[in-house]
Amino acid sequence: MDIDFAFESKSPAASRSNKPKLRPYLVALVGNPNAGKTSLFNGLTGAHQKVGNYPGVTVEKISGTLDLGDVKVECIDVPGLYSLTPVSEDEKVAADVIKGNTPDHQKPTLLVCVIDASNLERNLFFFTQIAELDRPVVLALTMLDRVEAKGKRVDIEKMQRLLGIDVIALNGHKGSGLSELKAAIKANLETPKKPKIKLGYPKVVDEKIAELQTLFAPYLDGSNLDDEELRSQLVIEHPKDDDVDNLCCGKNELIHAVYAKRQEIIDSGKWNASVNVSIRYEWSTRMQQAVVSEAKSGPKPRTITDKIDSVLTHRFFGLIVFTAMMYLVFQSIYTFAQPLMDVIEKAFGWIGDSISPYLSKVPWLQSLIVDGLIGGVGGMLVFLPQILILFFFISVLEGTGYLARAAFLMDKLLGWCGLNGRAFIPLLSSFACAIPGIMAARVMPDPKSRLATILVSPLMSCSARLPVYLLLIGAFIQPKYGPFWAGFALFAMHLLGLVIAIPIVYVLNRHVIKSRKLPFMMELPPYQWPRWKDVGITLLQRAKVFVQTAGTIIVAMSILIWALGYFPRLNESQLNEITAKNAGQSESHIQQQIQEEQLAKSFLGRFGKTIEPVFVPAGFDWRITTSILSAFPARETVVPSLGIIFSLGKDVDNENKDLASALSNAKWPDGKPLFTEWTAIGLMVFFALCAQCMATLATVRRETNSWKWPVFMFCYMTTLAYLGAVAVHQLSIFVGR
């Protein structure tokens, strides 16, 4: 049922209250991508926004509260699309929202169609489809400054007369026109205006309409049925049975007649999808010519955008600039985030140290709060700086118009494996951290290519793997082979994930996701300065989403891993046995032995010993296996875990010489060295390819709205890592290490 458009009259009591009331109206902002819709949405709603997913899908729903003075209404930013005929999940959801076909049955009360005045003809094509929905519409005209820069002007008043609706001129950067738009929205909620356009259909359509008018006449008491209403049902691309039923008042003979006339139009051969598109563009061209004052005759001067694009989209220089730009983004994420991450780590460390003494009388509670809860929250929030820095650069690059050029340049390079140019940004950012890389996959144009990008992003060697690389290379590669090969090994570990990712994407696209390569279509907007308000709102939204959703899963899993490593506790006799066995040793040495034995006897340690036979083909014993398992909350825990396991305590880092020495001196039960350079390479290969990061899996769960894909990712990456480690170990046996 449609919502009544009329506002309720104010009672005396209501008039005494100045607080606006939230009413059940839904205003939807619709339009082409890059038409200025998001900037307008931010201007209308400010920071009062909510981010979630549409029911049953992974497409993001962004809604906010629009304050109209004495009333507040919900406003949604519908994903951008070029046509109501969808070709991807994002476009299907957007079309369904506009038509009111979403699972939650919300139907927009009013559509605000945002149109880029500098691309009026193309934007008006989409408007023709909106107009045929017979829904209240307000037209918001953006980018007028670009039209004026070309020496042209748009006659707003004439446009209003021709369309029969309110047309509001906006300037997003200056914020002008917002108050006029709000007034128009409020007025149309009270008294809606629906656009009436005549596209000029082929003669056969008019003939069938005349025939239907004759058939409908006996049921209309002498009044004529609106030609446009009939025409919309005869030529609409995806008709709904309910609409036809309503048009025909449930009369079966009329319903059958409408369907029969539609088929006759199709059979005439004078109407098809291409004719439909041609008619719409012809109308758009006529409308543009009617309302836009053309510039003076003569050659048009090259715009600043044209001059910049001659370099930035050049097949050679454009790639050089693009590489330098992406390197800057990558370095910034890696470099600028580190001081902030250190501050967060120290802050949570200080919190834990401050609380710990007060809980010393209850050791299990002390460990739960300090190591489990506080450690889990800190381990989650430490990723936040990287996420914010990444989305800062993405927002700035998108706001300037450069991101569209980057996607254009990379499309050819990545297209052969089923991705397009937009995938390069998530993959590159994953070298700093897979979490922001996965979240950045939202720039992908369709859900399947987005999913493929998400599934391979963790193969890029993130900064959390670096301590493992440095420890093992410093202990086993550099002393024997020198600094050159040590540097090469570090480079190879980072390159490995990228080399593996390309064929993995190819296989996923061909056999798992089974995606089809969609035409790469993206508007190249003129260059401009980004709106810093939009950038700020984007950062606020991303931080809020990450902390509220992925954060809850990360903290819960951190506590679970803590419990598995903490319980069951050693009993008194076991503690006495360890103390007696290490009589004469220092107190710190005894405590380290207790920590090692506690880990070995814990559920986590027992599980490590249970699955040790599985990892023996890779050259790993239960100690290495346990360190792998303990790294599940975050890869950063690998080095401290190795410190505990090899009797050094947890306060070690990758530069600790004693740890490197302990690893070198570790033995198998038969006395053979546990670690060799081959074992080190195998362990590095395992960590380069595995999905040992709870935060990453939690983020995949949030981005895909399903546990299916994080479980699939964990399984295929763990299998890949295991096979890689086994291959390295078996190769070492073959060459006779």
Order of alpha helices (4+ residues) and beta strands (2+ residues): alpha-beta-alpha-beta-beta-beta-alpha-beta-alpha-beta-alpha-beta-alpha-beta-alpha-alpha-alpha-alpha-alpha-alpha-beta-alpha-alpha-alpha-alpha-alpha-alpha-alpha-alpha-alpha-alpha-alpha-alpha-alpha-alpha-alpha-alpha-alpha-alpha-alpha-alpha-alpha-alpha-alpha-alpha
